Amino acid sequence: MHIVLGATGSVGGTVATQLVTKGEAVVGITHSKEKAASLKEKGINAAVADAKDLTALRTAFRGGTSLFAITPETGQEEDVLAETQQILDNYKDAVQHAGIEKIVGISSVGAQIEKGTGNLLMSNMLEHAFEDLSITQIFIRPAYYFSNWLPYLEVAKEKGVLPSFFPADFSIPMIAPTDVGEFAAKVLTGDGHKSTVYEIEGPRPYTPQDVANVFGKLLNKPVKVQVIPKAEWGKTLEGLHFSPDGIKNFIEMTEAVIDGRVKAERNGIEQVKGNTTLEAYIKNEIAEKEAHALA
């Protein structure tokens, strides 16, 4: 049986759905009863457990043979890396307690770097969290998610601007989270994948200007990139309710990306390409949003 953490998220939700479609036994884990109900409506067995609640995790993992793992982040943690370590320690304990034999973890491009990358250090920690366990361990390192731009869709619609921490012409490898989830489901079922680390990105890189152009096309209005000056990063993140440590780690990560320190390792790492374009992904998200509004 597959245990899927973050089963109501973009990646985890795709994983759980794909596995159920394949006829696999799945338990999707979420942190709220309301979200658990939404999983059950889709025919997915659900368990409610917070990643910081070891007792609940032990119960949720019971009977599992494989685990789909993520490192959740909100930006509101008092100590991002310390809380990540606590969560990973809980995962490890629950994995051993349940006798899980295989872990597939969602890491990140740049996870091979051991310092100076802020939030990306969470992925480095994930890749090393279970190394002393004699179980199968596979890690998938996605590029920048298309979904990171979705929070700006409304402001683009209302004001015709796309806020960006990156320069307008800064090229970034990106990927649809649904493509990552579909690939992870294949890895969980052992569908011909034998490597221990994969790096996955979409059909091509995009710039913030490309994103603005796609938004503009789909919203049928001009959308201009509004680059957030570095001096305003902290204030902007504070307005989004980030904690002081959340701000520190986000800024460190963003600086590392812009400086070119964060990139795919490539050498000795199997490369995977997703098929979904940015336009196709955003178009689908807009359609789903409109459908929910009418429901």
Stockholm file with secondary structure:
# STOCKHOLM 1.0

chainA/1-295         MHIVLGATGSVGGTVATQLVTKGEAVVGITHSKEKAASLKEKGINAAVADAKDLTALRTAFRGGTSLFAITPETGQEEDVLAETQQILDNYKDAVQHAGIEKIVGISSVGAQIEKGTGNLLMSNMLEHAFEDLSITQIFIRPAYYFSNWLPYLEVAKEKGVLPSFFPADFSIPMIAPTDVGEFAAKVLTGDGHKSTVYEIEGPRPYTPQDVANVFGKLLNKPVKVQVIPKAEWGKTLEGLHFSPDGIKNFIEMTEAVIDGRVKAERNGIEQVKGNTTLEAYIKNEIAEKEAHALA
#=GR chainA/1-295 SS CEEETTTTSHHHHHHHHHHHHTTCCEEEEESCHHHHHHHHHTTCEEEECCTTCHHHHHHHHTTCSEEEECCCCCSCCSSHHHHHHHHHHHHHHHHHHHTCCEEEEECCTTTTCCSSCGGGHHHHHHHHTTTTSCSEEEEEEECEEGGGGGGGHHHHHHHSEEEESSCTTCCBCEECHHHHHHHHHHHHTTSSCCCSEEEEECSSCBCHHHHHHHHHHHHTSCCEEEECCGGGHHHHHHHTTCCHHHHHHHHHHHHHHHTTCCCCCCTTSEEEECCCCHHHHHHHHHHHHHHHHHC
#=GC SS_cons         CEEETTTTSHHHHHHHHHHHHTTCCEEEEESCHHHHHHHHHTTCEEEECCTTCHHHHHHHHTTCSEEEECCCCCSCCSSHHHHHHHHHHHHHHHHHHHTCCEEEEECCTTTTCCSSCGGGHHHHHHHHTTTTSCSEEEEEEECEEGGGGGGGHHHHHHHSEEEESSCTTCCBCEECHHHHHHHHHHHHTTSSCCCSEEEEECSSCBCHHHHHHHHHHHHTSCCEEEECCGGGHHHHHHHTTCCHHHHHHHHHHHHHHHTTCCCCCCTTSEEEECCCCHHHHHHHHHHHHHHHHHC
//
